[in-house]
Amino acid sequence: MVNGIWLRPGSAKPDQIGNIIMAGHRLRVGKPLQQSLFYADKLVVGDEIQVRWQNRLYLFFVVTVTIVSATDSRVELPLLEKTLTLYTCTPLWSSDKRLIIKAKPP
């Protein structure tokens, strides 16, 4: 997923405490157009997520999967504990809502 997801500017880094916010597009722009890059909709509570940051591997486990409106900015609020927040547009081919995955370290 290297080309499909990025760290939001201003969010915590994986080696810091806080809200580590990563966003991604679900589809590749260009050819082949329908090749998905960010399969966030396949994640379920309990799944392991691995994040490689500056040659170190960080582990997280999915704790919630939710869908919110595209205008709901609470996803980007700072947090006092280490939390990985992944988000992308949903449903496929639409930007009406956001799929939000929250994950915590073990």
C-alpha positions in Angstrom: 0.0 0.0 0.0 3.0 2.3 -0.2 1.4 4.3 -3.1 -2.1 4.1 -1.8 -2.0 5.6 1.7 -0.3 8.6 3.2 0.2 10.2 6.6 -1.9 13.3 7.0 0.2 16.5 7.7 0.0 17.6 11.3 -1.0 14.2 12.7 1.2 12.2 15.1 3.9 9.9 13.6 3.8 6.2 14.3 6.6 6.6 16.8 4.6 9.2 18.8 1.6 9.3 21.1 -1.5 10.8 19.5 -3.8 10.4 16.5 -1.8 8.9 13.7 -4.0 9.7 10.7 -3.5 8.0 7.4 -5.8 8.5 4.4 -5.9 6.7 1.1 -7.7 6.4 -2.2 -9.5 3.2 -2.9 -8.8 3.2 -6.6 -5.7 3.8 -8.7 -5.9 6.8 -11.0 -4.8 5.9 -14.5 -4.6 2.4 -15.9 -5.9 0.0 -14.9 -8.5 2.3 -13.4 -10.3 -0.4 -11.3 -7.3 -1.7 -9.4 -7.8 -0.9 -5.8 -4.9 0.2 -3.7 -6.4 0.6 -0.2 -8.6 -2.3 0.9 -9.8 -0.6 4.2 -13.3 -2.0 3.7 -11.9 -5.5 4.2 -10.7 -4.8 7.7 -12.7 -6.0 10.7 -12.4 -5.6 14.5 -9.4 -7.6 15.7 -7.4 -7.5 12.5 -3.7 -6.7 12.7 -2.3 -3.7 10.9 1.4 -3.3 10.3 2.9 0.2 9.7 6.5 0.5 8.7 7.9 3.9 9.7 11.6 4.8 9.5 12.7 1.2 9.3 10.7 0.1 12.3 7.5 -2.0 12.3 4.6 -0.8 14.4 1.7 -3.1 15.2 -1.9 -2.1 15.7 -5.2 -4.0 16.1 -8.5 -2.7 14.7 -10.9 -1.7 17.5 -13.7 0.0 15.5 -14.9 0.3 11.9 -17.5 3.0 11.2 -18.9 5.1 8.4 -19.4 8.9 8.9 -20.4 11.8 6.6 -17.8 13.3 4.4 -18.0 16.5 6.4 -17.4 14.9 9.8 -14.0 16.2 10.8 -13.8 14.5 14.2 -11.7 11.8 12.6 -8.8 14.3 12.6 -9.0 15.5 16.3 -5.9 15.1 18.4 -5.9 12.2 20.9 -4.0 11.7 24.1 -3.3 8.0 23.4 -1.6 6.3 20.5 -4.3 5.6 17.9 -4.0 4.7 14.3 -6.9 6.2 12.3 -7.3 5.1 8.7 -9.9 6.6 6.4 -11.1 6.6 2.8 -14.1 7.5 0.8 -17.1 5.1 0.7 -19.0 3.6 -0.9 -16.8 2.6 -3.9 -17.1 5.2 -6.7 -18.4 7.8 -4.3 -17.1 10.5 -1.9 -20.4 10.9 0.0 -19.1 9.2 3.2 -15.9 8.2 5.0 -15.0 4.7 6.1 -13.1 5.1 9.4 -10.8 2.4 10.9 -9.5 3.0 14.4 -6.7 0.7 15.7 -4.6 0.6 18.9 -1.2 -0.9 19.7 -1.1 -4.2 21.6 
